[in-house]
Amino acid sequence: MNNYEVSREAASGFDTVAQRVMTVQDVSNYLRVHPSTVYRLLKRNELPAFRVGSDWRFNVEAIDLWRSRMEAGAQVLAK
């Protein structure tokens, strides 16, 4: 294995990690809601997120888990 292959493997691992973190706009598109809805949920501490400086970031797995819990709760309320 040469240095290029090692670097390519390291870079592909980084890309995978980077794809699992989203911005407010990414989450807005992902959940199909307006960005102001995302900010409202953040203000109420209802959406899993973390800060990088002054910007919000979201872990895809945490958003998926949150979404499935919200959907499960909605089904319980609908009964």
Summary of the structure (lengths in Angstrom):
residues: 79
radius of gyration: 16.7
end to end distance: 58.8
largest distance: 60.2
contacts: 176
relative contact order: 0.13
helix: 67%
strand: 13%
